[in-house]
């Protein structure tokens, strides 16, 4: 089973579109507001991410298998198909 996490900021249109898309296609995900989680913000910033949303996909062992930023319907549809 995969674990999907959406890192976002309040008022972010692309973040909300990503979460709506995942919900509509039945993909379960964890939502993390970066304004409420400084450690997550620092980790993403240190990794070079500068925009939101950032989506991380981990396998059952917790290993990161995919990540991207922005609202990307094609990527989200592939998650739903998996």
mmCIF file of the N, C-alpha and C atoms, coordinates in Angstrom:
data_MODEL
# 
_entry.id   MODEL 
# 
loop_
_atom_site.group_PDB 
_atom_site.id 
_atom_site.type_symbol 
_atom_site.label_atom_id 
_atom_site.label_alt_id 
_atom_site.label_comp_id 
_atom_site.label_asym_id 
_atom_site.label_entity_id 
_atom_site.label_seq_id 
_atom_site.pdbx_PDB_ins_code 
_atom_site.Cartn_x 
_atom_site.Cartn_y 
_atom_site.Cartn_z 
_atom_site.occupancy 
_atom_site.B_iso_or_equiv 
_atom_site.pdbx_formal_charge 
_atom_site.auth_seq_id 
_atom_site.auth_comp_id 
_atom_site.auth_asym_id 
_atom_site.auth_atom_id 
_atom_site.pdbx_PDB_model_num 
ATOM 1   N N  . UNK A 1 1  ? 0.839   -1.183 0.000   1.00 0.00 ? 1  UNK A N  1 
ATOM 2   C CA . UNK A 1 1  ? 0.000   0.000  0.000   1.00 0.00 ? 1  UNK A CA 1 
ATOM 3   C C  . UNK A 1 1  ? 0.880   1.241  0.000   1.00 0.00 ? 1  UNK A C  1 
ATOM 4   N N  . UNK A 1 2  ? 0.481   2.229  -0.782  1.00 0.00 ? 2  UNK A N  1 
ATOM 5   C CA . UNK A 1 2  ? 1.272   3.452  -0.848  1.00 0.00 ? 2  UNK A CA 1 
ATOM 6   C C  . UNK A 1 2  ? 0.741   4.487  0.131   1.00 0.00 ? 2  UNK A C  1 
ATOM 7   N N  . UNK A 1 3  ? 1.634   5.354  0.553   1.00 0.00 ? 3  UNK A N  1 
ATOM 8   C CA . UNK A 1 3  ? 1.286   6.456  1.442   1.00 0.00 ? 3  UNK A CA 1 
ATOM 9   C C  . UNK A 1 3  ? 1.523   7.749  0.687   1.00 0.00 ? 3  UNK A C  1 
ATOM 10  N N  . UNK A 1 4  ? 0.479   8.543  0.544   1.00 0.00 ? 4  UNK A N  1 
ATOM 11  C CA . UNK A 1 4  ? 0.552   9.807  -0.189  1.00 0.00 ? 4  UNK A CA 1 
ATOM 12  C C  . UNK A 1 4  ? 0.421   10.948 0.819   1.00 0.00 ? 4  UNK A C  1 
ATOM 13  N N  . UNK A 1 5  ? 1.328   11.917 0.706   1.00 0.00 ? 5  UNK A N  1 
ATOM 14  C CA . UNK A 1 5  ? 1.276   13.097 1.565   1.00 0.00 ? 5  UNK A CA 1 
ATOM 15  C C  . UNK A 1 5  ? 1.275   14.338 0.683   1.00 0.00 ? 5  UNK A C  1 
ATOM 16  N N  . UNK A 1 6  ? 0.349   15.245 0.980   1.00 0.00 ? 6  UNK A N  1 
ATOM 17  C CA . UNK A 1 6  ? 0.268   16.521 0.277   1.00 0.00 ? 6  UNK A CA 1 
ATOM 18  C C  . UNK A 1 6  ? 0.671   17.610 1.265   1.00 0.00 ? 6  UNK A C  1 
ATOM 19  N N  . UNK A 1 7  ? 1.767   18.283 0.960   1.00 0.00 ? 7  UNK A N  1 
ATOM 20  C CA . UNK A 1 7  ? 2.233   19.409 1.764   1.00 0.00 ? 7  UNK A CA 1 
ATOM 21  C C  . UNK A 1 7  ? 1.713   20.683 1.109   1.00 0.00 ? 7  UNK A C  1 
ATOM 22  N N  . UNK A 1 8  ? 1.060   21.536 1.895   1.00 0.00 ? 8  UNK A N  1 
ATOM 23  C CA . UNK A 1 8  ? 0.414   22.697 1.300   1.00 0.00 ? 8  UNK A CA 1 
ATOM 24  C C  . UNK A 1 8  ? 0.460   23.903 2.225   1.00 0.00 ? 8  UNK A C  1 
ATOM 25  N N  . UNK A 1 9  ? -0.049  25.005 1.714   1.00 0.00 ? 9  UNK A N  1 
ATOM 26  C CA . UNK A 1 9  ? -0.213  26.238 2.475   1.00 0.00 ? 9  UNK A CA 1 
ATOM 27  C C  . UNK A 1 9  ? -1.667  26.673 2.373   1.00 0.00 ? 9  UNK A C  1 
ATOM 28  N N  . UNK A 1 10 ? -2.173  27.363 3.364   1.00 0.00 ? 10 UNK A N  1 
ATOM 29  C CA . UNK A 1 10 ? -3.544  27.874 3.294   1.00 0.00 ? 10 UNK A CA 1 
ATOM 30  C C  . UNK A 1 10 ? -3.703  28.834 2.116   1.00 0.00 ? 10 UNK A C  1 
ATOM 31  N N  . UNK A 1 11 ? -4.865  28.781 1.483   1.00 0.00 ? 11 UNK A N  1 
ATOM 32  C CA . UNK A 1 11 ? -5.164  29.698 0.386   1.00 0.00 ? 11 UNK A CA 1 
ATOM 33  C C  . UNK A 1 11 ? -4.493  29.362 -0.924  1.00 0.00 ? 11 UNK A C  1 
ATOM 34  N N  . UNK A 1 12 ? -3.867  28.207 -1.019  1.00 0.00 ? 12 UNK A N  1 
ATOM 35  C CA . UNK A 1 12 ? -3.160  27.793 -2.236  1.00 0.00 ? 12 UNK A CA 1 
ATOM 36  C C  . UNK A 1 12 ? -4.134  27.066 -3.169  1.00 0.00 ? 12 UNK A C  1 
ATOM 37  N N  . UNK A 1 13 ? -4.423  27.659 -4.323  1.00 0.00 ? 13 UNK A N  1 
ATOM 38  C CA . UNK A 1 13 ? -5.374  27.079 -5.265  1.00 0.00 ? 13 UNK A CA 1 
ATOM 39  C C  . UNK A 1 13 ? -4.906  25.708 -5.760  1.00 0.00 ? 13 UNK A C  1 
ATOM 40  N N  . UNK A 1 14 ? -3.636  25.598 -6.144  1.00 0.00 ? 14 UNK A N  1 
ATOM 41  C CA . UNK A 1 14 ? -3.131  24.320 -6.655  1.00 0.00 ? 14 UNK A CA 1 
ATOM 42  C C  . UNK A 1 14 ? -3.165  23.237 -5.577  1.00 0.00 ? 14 UNK A C  1 
ATOM 43  N N  . UNK A 1 15 ? -2.943  23.635 -4.330  1.00 0.00 ? 15 UNK A N  1 
ATOM 44  C CA . UNK A 1 15 ? -3.007  22.678 -3.221  1.00 0.00 ? 15 UNK A CA 1 
ATOM 45  C C  . UNK A 1 15 ? -4.414  22.129 -3.076  1.00 0.00 ? 15 UNK A C  1 
ATOM 46  N N  . UNK A 1 16 ? -5.389  23.020 -3.083  1.00 0.00 ? 16 UNK A N  1 
ATOM 47  C CA . UNK A 1 16 ? -6.785  22.599 -2.944  1.00 0.00 ? 16 UNK A CA 1 
ATOM 48  C C  . UNK A 1 16 ? -7.225  21.765 -4.138  1.00 0.00 ? 16 UNK A C  1 
ATOM 49  N N  . UNK A 1 17 ? -6.800  22.124 -5.334  1.00 0.00 ? 17 UNK A N  1 
ATOM 50  C CA . UNK A 1 17 ? -7.145  21.347 -6.534  1.00 0.00 ? 17 UNK A CA 1 
ATOM 51  C C  . UNK A 1 17 ? -6.550  19.943 -6.441  1.00 0.00 ? 17 UNK A C  1 
ATOM 52  N N  . UNK A 1 18 ? -5.340  19.833 -5.944  1.00 0.00 ? 18 UNK A N  1 
ATOM 53  C CA . UNK A 1 18 ? -4.692  18.530 -5.790  1.00 0.00 ? 18 UNK A CA 1 
ATOM 54  C C  . UNK A 1 18 ? -5.461  17.665 -4.799  1.00 0.00 ? 18 UNK A C  1 
ATOM 55  N N  . UNK A 1 19 ? -5.832  18.232 -3.654  1.00 0.00 ? 19 UNK A N  1 
ATOM 56  C CA . UNK A 1 19 ? -6.566  17.466 -2.642  1.00 0.00 ? 19 UNK A CA 1 
ATOM 57  C C  . UNK A 1 19 ? -7.951  17.072 -3.142  1.00 0.00 ? 19 UNK A C  1 
ATOM 58  N N  . UNK A 1 20 ? -8.624  17.965 -3.862  1.00 0.00 ? 20 UNK A N  1 
ATOM 59  C CA . UNK A 1 20 ? -9.939  17.620 -4.436  1.00 0.00 ? 20 UNK A CA 1 
ATOM 60  C C  . UNK A 1 20 ? -9.812  16.479 -5.440  1.00 0.00 ? 20 UNK A C  1 
ATOM 61  N N  . UNK A 1 21 ? -8.787  16.537 -6.278  1.00 0.00 ? 21 UNK A N  1 
ATOM 62  C CA . UNK A 1 21 ? -8.556  15.507 -7.294  1.00 0.00 ? 21 UNK A CA 1 
ATOM 63  C C  . UNK A 1 21 ? -8.323  14.150 -6.627  1.00 0.00 ? 21 UNK A C  1 
ATOM 64  N N  . UNK A 1 22 ? -7.471  14.128 -5.621  1.00 0.00 ? 22 UNK A N  1 
ATOM 65  C CA . UNK A 1 22 ? -7.198  12.871 -4.917  1.00 0.00 ? 22 UNK A CA 1 
ATOM 66  C C  . UNK A 1 22 ? -8.462  12.328 -4.258  1.00 0.00 ? 22 UNK A C  1 
ATOM 67  N N  . UNK A 1 23 ? -9.223  13.191 -3.629  1.00 0.00 ? 23 UNK A N  1 
ATOM 68  C CA . UNK A 1 23 ? -10.464 12.769 -2.973  1.00 0.00 ? 23 UNK A CA 1 
ATOM 69  C C  . UNK A 1 23 ? -11.446 12.221 -3.999  1.00 0.00 ? 23 UNK A C  1 
ATOM 70  N N  . UNK A 1 24 ? -11.608 12.933 -5.110  1.00 0.00 ? 24 UNK A N  1 
ATOM 71  C CA . UNK A 1 24 ? -12.541 12.520 -6.165  1.00 0.00 ? 24 UNK A CA 1 
ATOM 72  C C  . UNK A 1 24 ? -12.172 11.160 -6.767  1.00 0.00 ? 24 UNK A C  1 
ATOM 73  N N  . UNK A 1 25 ? -10.884 10.881 -6.857  1.00 0.00 ? 25 UNK A N  1 
ATOM 74  C CA . UNK A 1 25 ? -10.440 9.623  -7.464  1.00 0.00 ? 25 UNK A CA 1 
ATOM 75  C C  . UNK A 1 25 ? -10.218 8.519  -6.435  1.00 0.00 ? 25 UNK A C  1 
ATOM 76  N N  . UNK A 1 26 ? -10.528 8.796  -5.169  1.00 0.00 ? 26 UNK A N  1 
ATOM 77  C CA . UNK A 1 26 ? -10.461 7.764  -4.139  1.00 0.00 ? 26 UNK A CA 1 
ATOM 78  C C  . UNK A 1 26 ? -9.085  7.467  -3.588  1.00 0.00 ? 26 UNK A C  1 
ATOM 79  N N  . UNK A 1 27 ? -8.130  8.360  -3.806  1.00 0.00 ? 27 UNK A N  1 
ATOM 80  C CA . UNK A 1 27 ? -6.782  8.157  -3.273  1.00 0.00 ? 27 UNK A CA 1 
ATOM 81  C C  . UNK A 1 27 ? -6.728  8.735  -1.863  1.00 0.00 ? 27 UNK A C  1 
ATOM 82  N N  . UNK A 1 28 ? -6.386  7.891  -0.897  1.00 0.00 ? 28 UNK A N  1 
ATOM 83  C CA . UNK A 1 28 ? -6.240  8.372  0.478   1.00 0.00 ? 28 UNK A CA 1 
ATOM 84  C C  . UNK A 1 28 ? -4.907  9.090  0.616   1.00 0.00 ? 28 UNK A C  1 
ATOM 85  N N  . UNK A 1 29 ? -4.927  10.164 1.383   1.00 0.00 ? 29 UNK A N  1 
ATOM 86  C CA . UNK A 1 29 ? -3.701  10.954 1.546   1.00 0.00 ? 29 UNK A CA 1 
ATOM 87  C C  . UNK A 1 29 ? -3.723  11.643 2.893   1.00 0.00 ? 29 UNK A C  1 
ATOM 88  N N  . UNK A 1 30 ? -2.530  12.014 3.324   1.00 0.00 ? 30 UNK A N  1 
ATOM 89  C CA . UNK A 1 30 ? -2.363  12.844 4.512   1.00 0.00 ? 30 UNK A CA 1 
ATOM 90  C C  . UNK A 1 30 ? -2.083  14.256 4.029   1.00 0.00 ? 30 UNK A C  1 
ATOM 91  N N  . UNK A 1 31 ? -2.719  15.225 4.645   1.00 0.00 ? 31 UNK A N  1 
ATOM 92  C CA . UNK A 1 31 ? -2.489  16.628 4.315   1.00 0.00 ? 31 UNK A CA 1 
ATOM 93  C C  . UNK A 1 31 ? -1.694  17.276 5.436   1.00 0.00 ? 31 UNK A C  1 
ATOM 94  N N  . UNK A 1 32 ? -0.619  17.956 5.068   1.00 0.00 ? 32 UNK A N  1 
ATOM 95  C CA . UNK A 1 32 ? 0.233   18.636 6.043   1.00 0.00 ? 32 UNK A CA 1 
ATOM 96  C C  . UNK A 1 32 ? 0.307   20.108 5.656   1.00 0.00 ? 32 UNK A C  1 
ATOM 97  N N  . UNK A 1 33 ? -0.177  20.971 6.549   1.00 0.00 ? 33 UNK A N  1 
ATOM 98  C CA . UNK A 1 33 ? -0.048  22.410 6.340   1.00 0.00 ? 33 UNK A CA 1 
ATOM 99  C C  . UNK A 1 33 ? 1.341   22.839 6.793   1.00 0.00 ? 33 UNK A C  1 
ATOM 100 N N  . UNK A 1 34 ? 2.101   23.399 5.878   1.00 0.00 ? 34 UNK A N  1 
ATOM 101 C CA . UNK A 1 34 ? 3.469   23.791 6.201   1.00 0.00 ? 34 UNK A CA 1 
ATOM 102 C C  . UNK A 1 34 ? 3.508   24.943 7.199   1.00 0.00 ? 34 UNK A C  1 
ATOM 103 N N  . UNK A 1 35 ? 2.448   25.738 7.258   1.00 0.00 ? 35 UNK A N  1 
ATOM 104 C CA . UNK A 1 35 ? 2.402   26.825 8.238   1.00 0.00 ? 35 UNK A CA 1 
ATOM 105 C C  . UNK A 1 35 ? 2.261   26.281 9.653   1.00 0.00 ? 35 UNK A C  1 
ATOM 106 N N  . UNK A 1 36 ? 1.788   25.035 9.777   1.00 0.00 ? 36 UNK A N  1 
ATOM 107 C CA . UNK A 1 36 ? 1.613   24.409 11.091  1.00 0.00 ? 36 UNK A CA 1 
ATOM 108 C C  . UNK A 1 36 ? 2.718   23.419 11.437  1.00 0.00 ? 36 UNK A C  1 
ATOM 109 N N  . UNK A 1 37 ? 3.614   23.139 10.495  1.00 0.00 ? 37 UNK A N  1 
ATOM 110 C CA . UNK A 1 37 ? 4.625   22.109 10.711  1.00 0.00 ? 37 UNK A CA 1 
ATOM 111 C C  . UNK A 1 37 ? 5.979   22.626 10.228  1.00 0.00 ? 37 UNK A C  1 
ATOM 112 N N  . UNK A 1 38 ? 6.681   23.299 11.110  1.00 0.00 ? 38 UNK A N  1 
ATOM 113 C CA . UNK A 1 38 ? 7.956   23.916 10.739  1.00 0.00 ? 38 UNK A CA 1 
ATOM 114 C C  . UNK A 1 38 ? 9.004   22.875 10.323  1.00 0.00 ? 38 UNK A C  1 
ATOM 115 N N  . UNK A 1 39 ? 9.006   21.721 10.977  1.00 0.00 ? 39 UNK A N  1 
ATOM 116 C CA . UNK A 1 39 ? 9.983   20.677 10.626  1.00 0.00 ? 39 UNK A CA 1 
ATOM 117 C C  . UNK A 1 39 ? 9.771   20.198 9.188   1.00 0.00 ? 39 UNK A C  1 
ATOM 118 N N  . UNK A 1 40 ? 8.522   20.019 8.785   1.00 0.00 ? 40 UNK A N  1 
ATOM 119 C CA . UNK A 1 40 ? 8.232   19.596 7.409   1.00 0.00 ? 40 UNK A CA 1 
ATOM 120 C C  . UNK A 1 40 ? 8.652   20.688 6.432   1.00 0.00 ? 40 UNK A C  1 
ATOM 121 N N  . UNK A 1 41 ? 8.356   21.950 6.781   1.00 0.00 ? 41 UNK A N  1 
ATOM 122 C CA . UNK A 1 41 ? 8.773   23.067 5.933   1.00 0.00 ? 41 UNK A CA 1 
ATOM 123 C C  . UNK A 1 41 ? 10.290  23.065 5.742   1.00 0.00 ? 41 UNK A C  1 
ATOM 124 N N  . UNK A 1 42 ? 11.022  22.927 6.829   1.00 0.00 ? 42 UNK A N  1 
ATOM 125 C CA . UNK A 1 42 ? 12.489  22.939 6.761   1.00 0.00 ? 42 UNK A CA 1 
ATOM 126 C C  . UNK A 1 42 ? 13.009  21.769 5.926   1.00 0.00 ? 42 UNK A C  1 
ATOM 127 N N  . UNK A 1 43 ? 12.433  20.587 6.111   1.00 0.00 ? 43 UNK A N  1 
ATOM 128 C CA . UNK A 1 43 ? 12.873  19.413 5.350   1.00 0.00 ? 43 UNK A CA 1 
ATOM 129 C C  . UNK A 1 43 ? 12.664  19.626 3.852   1.00 0.00 ? 43 UNK A C  1 
ATOM 130 N N  . UNK A 1 44 ? 11.492  20.121 3.475   1.00 0.00 ? 44 UNK A N  1 
ATOM 131 C CA . UNK A 1 44 ? 11.219  20.353 2.057   1.00 0.00 ? 44 UNK A CA 1 
ATOM 132 C C  . UNK A 1 44 ? 12.096  21.474 1.504   1.00 0.00 ? 44 UNK A C  1 
ATOM 133 N N  . UNK A 1 45 ? 12.257  22.535 2.266   1.00 0.00 ? 45 UNK A N  1 
ATOM 134 C CA . UNK A 1 45 ? 13.098  23.642 1.826   1.00 0.00 ? 45 UNK A CA 1 
ATOM 135 C C  . UNK A 1 45 ? 14.540  23.182 1.635   1.00 0.00 ? 45 UNK A C  1 
ATOM 136 N N  . UNK A 1 46 ? 15.053  22.414 2.599   1.00 0.00 ? 46 UNK A N  1 
ATOM 137 C CA . UNK A 1 46 ? 16.429  21.902 2.494   1.00 0.00 ? 46 UNK A CA 1 
ATOM 138 C C  . UNK A 1 46 ? 16.606  20.966 1.308   1.00 0.00 ? 46 UNK A C  1 
ATOM 139 N N  . UNK A 1 47 ? 15.527  20.297 0.908   1.00 0.00 ? 47 UNK A N  1 
ATOM 140 C CA . UNK A 1 47 ? 15.582  19.392 -0.242  1.00 0.00 ? 47 UNK A CA 1 
ATOM 141 C C  . UNK A 1 47 ? 15.449  20.137 -1.568  1.00 0.00 ? 47 UNK A C  1 
ATOM 142 N N  . UNK A 1 48 ? 15.209  21.449 -1.500  1.00 0.00 ? 48 UNK A N  1 
ATOM 143 C CA . UNK A 1 48 ? 15.155  22.247 -2.723  1.00 0.00 ? 48 UNK A CA 1 
ATOM 144 C C  . UNK A 1 48 ? 13.767  22.591 -3.217  1.00 0.00 ? 48 UNK A C  1 
ATOM 145 N N  . UNK A 1 49 ? 12.742  22.141 -2.536  1.00 0.00 ? 49 UNK A N  1 
ATOM 146 C CA . UNK A 1 49 ? 11.376  22.471 -2.941  1.00 0.00 ? 49 UNK A CA 1 
ATOM 147 C C  . UNK A 1 49 ? 11.112  23.931 -2.605  1.00 0.00 ? 49 UNK A C  1 
ATOM 148 N N  . UNK A 1 50 ? 10.524  24.666 -3.560  1.00 0.00 ? 50 UNK A N  1 
ATOM 149 C CA . UNK A 1 50 ? 10.242  26.076 -3.335  1.00 0.00 ? 50 UNK A CA 1 
ATOM 150 C C  . UNK A 1 50 ? 8.771   26.429 -3.555  1.00 0.00 ? 50 UNK A C  1 
ATOM 151 N N  . UNK A 1 51 ? 7.986   25.519 -4.118  1.00 0.00 ? 51 UNK A N  1 
ATOM 152 C CA . UNK A 1 51 ? 6.573   25.781 -4.369  1.00 0.00 ? 51 UNK A CA 1 
ATOM 153 C C  . UNK A 1 51 ? 5.706   24.731 -3.706  1.00 0.00 ? 51 UNK A C  1 
ATOM 154 N N  . UNK A 1 52 ? 4.424   25.012 -3.633  1.00 0.00 ? 52 UNK A N  1 
ATOM 155 C CA . UNK A 1 52 ? 3.459   24.062 -3.092  1.00 0.00 ? 52 UNK A CA 1 
ATOM 156 C C  . UNK A 1 52 ? 2.335   23.873 -4.102  1.00 0.00 ? 52 UNK A C  1 
ATOM 157 N N  . UNK A 1 53 ? 1.653   22.783 -4.061  1.00 0.00 ? 53 UNK A N  1 
ATOM 158 C CA . UNK A 1 53 ? 1.853   21.675 -3.143  1.00 0.00 ? 53 UNK A CA 1 
ATOM 159 C C  . UNK A 1 53 ? 3.075   20.841 -3.516  1.00 0.00 ? 53 UNK A C  1 
ATOM 160 N N  . UNK A 1 54 ? 3.597   20.140 -2.534  1.00 0.00 ? 54 UNK A N  1 
ATOM 161 C CA . UNK A 1 54 ? 4.587   19.089 -2.775  1.00 0.00 ? 54 UNK A CA 1 
ATOM 162 C C  . UNK A 1 54 ? 3.896   17.787 -2.410  1.00 0.00 ? 54 UNK A C  1 
ATOM 163 N N  . UNK A 1 55 ? 3.942   16.840 -3.329  1.00 0.00 ? 55 UNK A N  1 
ATOM 164 C CA . UNK A 1 55 ? 3.316   15.541 -3.121  1.00 0.00 ? 55 UNK A CA 1 
ATOM 165 C C  . UNK A 1 55 ? 4.423   14.508 -3.011  1.00 0.00 ? 55 UNK A C  1 
ATOM 166 N N  . UNK A 1 56 ? 4.367   13.704 -1.949  1.00 0.00 ? 56 UNK A N  1 
ATOM 167 C CA . UNK A 1 56 ? 5.305   12.597 -1.766  1.00 0.00 ? 56 UNK A CA 1 
ATOM 168 C C  . UNK A 1 56 ? 4.525   11.300 -1.749  1.00 0.00 ? 56 UNK A C  1 
ATOM 169 N N  . UNK A 1 57 ? 5.079   10.305 -2.443  1.00 0.00 ? 57 UNK A N  1 
ATOM 170 C CA . UNK A 1 57 ? 4.487   8.968  -2.472  1.00 0.00 ? 57 UNK A CA 1 
ATOM 171 C C  . UNK A 1 57 ? 5.526   7.999  -1.925  1.00 0.00 ? 57 UNK A C  1 
ATOM 172 N N  . UNK A 1 58 ? 5.143   7.274  -0.896  1.00 0.00 ? 58 UNK A N  1 
ATOM 173 C CA . UNK A 1 58 ? 6.032   6.290  -0.271  1.00 0.00 ? 58 UNK A CA 1 
ATOM 174 C C  . UNK A 1 58 ? 5.410   4.905  -0.386  1.00 0.00 ? 58 UNK A C  1 
ATOM 175 N N  . UNK A 1 59 ? 6.267   3.893  -0.495  1.00 0.00 ? 59 UNK A N  1 
ATOM 176 C CA . UNK A 1 59 ? 5.775   2.519  -0.548  1.00 0.00 ? 59 UNK A CA 1 
ATOM 177 C C  . UNK A 1 59 ? 5.462   2.025  0.860   1.00 0.00 ? 59 UNK A C  1 
ATOM 178 N N  . UNK A 1 60 ? 5.061   0.769  0.967   1.00 0.00 ? 60 UNK A N  1 
ATOM 179 C CA . UNK A 1 60 ? 4.662   0.203  2.264   1.00 0.00 ? 60 UNK A CA 1 
ATOM 180 C C  . UNK A 1 60 ? 5.806   0.211  3.278   1.00 0.00 ? 60 UNK A C  1 
ATOM 181 N N  . UNK A 1 61 ? 7.046   0.241  2.792   1.00 0.00 ? 61 UNK A N  1 
ATOM 182 C CA . UNK A 1 61 ? 8.203   0.274  3.688   1.00 0.00 ? 61 UNK A CA 1 
ATOM 183 C C  . UNK A 1 61 ? 8.612   1.705  4.065   1.00 0.00 ? 61 UNK A C  1 
ATOM 184 N N  . UNK A 1 62 ? 7.863   2.693  3.575   1.00 0.00 ? 62 UNK A N  1 
ATOM 185 C CA . UNK A 1 62 ? 8.172   4.080  3.887   1.00 0.00 ? 62 UNK A CA 1 
ATOM 186 C C  . UNK A 1 62 ? 9.231   4.705  3.000   1.00 0.00 ? 62 UNK A C  1 
ATOM 187 N N  . UNK A 1 63 ? 9.604   4.007  1.937   1.00 0.00 ? 63 UNK A N  1 
ATOM 188 C CA . UNK A 1 63 ? 10.628  4.513  1.016   1.00 0.00 ? 63 UNK A CA 1 
ATOM 189 C C  . UNK A 1 63 ? 9.968   5.447  0.004   1.00 0.00 ? 63 UNK A C  1 
ATOM 190 N N  . UNK A 1 64 ? 10.549  6.623  -0.171  1.00 0.00 ? 64 UNK A N  1 
ATOM 191 C CA . UNK A 1 64 ? 10.039  7.585  -1.139  1.00 0.00 ? 64 UNK A CA 1 
ATOM 192 C C  . UNK A 1 64 ? 10.217  7.029  -2.549  1.00 0.00 ? 64 UNK A C  1 
ATOM 193 N N  . UNK A 1 65 ? 9.096   6.901  -3.282  1.00 0.00 ? 65 UNK A N  1 
ATOM 194 C CA . UNK A 1 65 ? 9.160   6.353  -4.638  1.00 0.00 ? 65 UNK A CA 1 
ATOM 195 C C  . UNK A 1 65 ? 8.821   7.383  -5.708  1.00 0.00 ? 65 UNK A C  1 
ATOM 196 N N  . UNK A 1 66 ? 8.203   8.502  -5.302  1.00 0.00 ? 66 UNK A N  1 
ATOM 197 C CA . UNK A 1 66 ? 7.879   9.553  -6.262  1.00 0.00 ? 66 UNK A CA 1 
ATOM 198 C C  . UNK A 1 66 ? 7.591   10.839 -5.495  1.00 0.00 ? 66 UNK A C  1 
ATOM 199 N N  . UNK A 1 67 ? 7.868   11.959 -6.129  1.00 0.00 ? 67 UNK A N  1 
ATOM 200 C CA . UNK A 1 67 ? 7.529   13.261 -5.557  1.00 0.00 ? 67 UNK A CA 1 
ATOM 201 C C  . UNK A 1 67 ? 7.496   14.286 -6.676  1.00 0.00 ? 67 UNK A C  1 
ATOM 202 N N  . UNK A 1 68 ? 6.652   15.300 -6.492  1.00 0.00 ? 68 UNK A N  1 
ATOM 203 C CA . UNK A 1 68 ? 6.570   16.384 -7.449  1.00 0.00 ? 68 UNK A CA 1 
ATOM 204 C C  . UNK A 1 68 ? 5.911   17.580 -6.766  1.00 0.00 ? 68 UNK A C  1 
ATOM 205 N N  . UNK A 1 69 ? 5.956   18.700 -7.465  1.00 0.00 ? 69 UNK A N  1 
ATOM 206 C CA . UNK A 1 69 ? 5.262   19.876 -6.939  1.00 0.00 ? 69 UNK A CA 1 
ATOM 207 C C  . UNK A 1 69 ? 4.227   20.341 -7.956  1.00 0.00 ? 69 UNK A C  1 
ATOM 208 N N  . UNK A 1 70 ? 3.263   21.099 -7.468  1.00 0.00 ? 70 UNK A N  1 
ATOM 209 C CA . UNK A 1 70 ? 2.228   21.642 -8.336  1.00 0.00 ? 70 UNK A CA 1 
ATOM 210 C C  . UNK A 1 70 ? 1.077   20.679 -8.553  1.00 0.00 ? 70 UNK A C  1 
ATOM 211 N N  . UNK A 1 71 ? 0.029   21.210 -9.143  1.00 0.00 ? 71 UNK A N  1 
ATOM 212 C CA . UNK A 1 71 ? -1.150  20.410 -9.486  1.00 0.00 ? 71 UNK A CA 1 
ATOM 213 C C  . UNK A 1 71 ? -0.887  19.730 -10.816 1.00 0.00 ? 71 UNK A C  1 
ATOM 214 N N  . UNK A 1 72 ? -0.748  18.414 -10.799 1.00 0.00 ? 72 UNK A N  1 
ATOM 215 C CA . UNK A 1 72 ? -0.430  17.643 -12.009 1.00 0.00 ? 72 UNK A CA 1 
ATOM 216 C C  . UNK A 1 72 ? -1.443  16.511 -12.163 1.00 0.00 ? 72 UNK A C  1 
ATOM 217 N N  . UNK A 1 73 ? -2.529  16.785 -12.882 1.00 0.00 ? 73 UNK A N  1 
ATOM 218 C CA . UNK A 1 73 ? -3.599  15.796 -13.019 1.00 0.00 ? 73 UNK A CA 1 
ATOM 219 C C  . UNK A 1 73 ? -3.126  14.440 -13.537 1.00 0.00 ? 73 UNK A C  1 
ATOM 220 N N  . UNK A 1 74 ? -2.193  14.420 -14.466 1.00 0.00 ? 74 UNK A N  1 
ATOM 221 C CA . UNK A 1 74 ? -1.707  13.146 -14.997 1.00 0.00 ? 74 UNK A CA 1 
ATOM 222 C C  . UNK A 1 74 ? -1.037  12.302 -13.927 1.00 0.00 ? 74 UNK A C  1 
ATOM 223 N N  . UNK A 1 75 ? -0.225  12.925 -13.101 1.00 0.00 ? 75 UNK A N  1 
ATOM 224 C CA . UNK A 1 75 ? 0.426   12.217 -12.000 1.00 0.00 ? 75 UNK A CA 1 
ATOM 225 C C  . UNK A 1 75 ? -0.621  11.696 -11.022 1.00 0.00 ? 75 UNK A C  1 
ATOM 226 N N  . UNK A 1 76 ? -1.612  12.526 -10.712 1.00 0.00 ? 76 UNK A N  1 
ATOM 227 C CA . UNK A 1 76 ? -2.643  12.152 -9.762  1.00 0.00 ? 76 UNK A CA 1 
ATOM 228 C C  . UNK A 1 76 ? -3.496  11.006 -10.308 1.00 0.00 ? 76 UNK A C  1 
ATOM 229 N N  . UNK A 1 77 ? -3.785  11.025 -11.597 1.00 0.00 ? 77 UNK A N  1 
ATOM 230 C CA . UNK A 1 77 ? -4.547  9.941  -12.207 1.00 0.00 ? 77 UNK A CA 1 
ATOM 231 C C  . UNK A 1 77 ? -3.772  8.618  -12.169 1.00 0.00 ? 77 UNK A C  1 
ATOM 232 N N  . UNK A 1 78 ? -2.456  8.686  -12.342 1.00 0.00 ? 78 UNK A N  1 
ATOM 233 C CA . UNK A 1 78 ? -1.639  7.466  -12.251 1.00 0.00 ? 78 UNK A CA 1 
ATOM 234 C C  . UNK A 1 78 ? -1.665  6.892  -10.842 1.00 0.00 ? 78 UNK A C  1 
ATOM 235 N N  . UNK A 1 79 ? -1.692  7.763  -9.848  1.00 0.00 ? 79 UNK A N  1 
ATOM 236 C CA . UNK A 1 79 ? -1.819  7.282  -8.464  1.00 0.00 ? 79 UNK A CA 1 
ATOM 237 C C  . UNK A 1 79 ? -3.134  6.552  -8.282  1.00 0.00 ? 79 UNK A C  1 
ATOM 238 N N  . UNK A 1 80 ? -4.195  7.103  -8.818  1.00 0.00 ? 80 UNK A N  1 
ATOM 239 C CA . UNK A 1 80 ? -5.518  6.495  -8.681  1.00 0.00 ? 80 UNK A CA 1 
ATOM 240 C C  . UNK A 1 80 ? -5.583  5.139  -9.378  1.00 0.00 ? 80 UNK A C  1 
ATOM 241 N N  . UNK A 1 81 ? -4.857  5.005  -10.468 1.00 0.00 ? 81 UNK A N  1 
ATOM 242 C CA . UNK A 1 81 ? -4.874  3.754  -11.235 1.00 0.00 ? 81 UNK A CA 1 
ATOM 243 C C  . UNK A 1 81 ? -4.017  2.659  -10.591 1.00 0.00 ? 81 UNK A C  1 
ATOM 244 N N  . UNK A 1 82 ? -3.084  3.079  -9.744  1.00 0.00 ? 82 UNK A N  1 
ATOM 245 C CA . UNK A 1 82 ? -2.153  2.105  -9.130  1.00 0.00 ? 82 UNK A CA 1 
ATOM 246 C C  . UNK A 1 82 ? -2.824  1.269  -8.059  1.00 0.00 ? 82 UNK A C  1 
# 
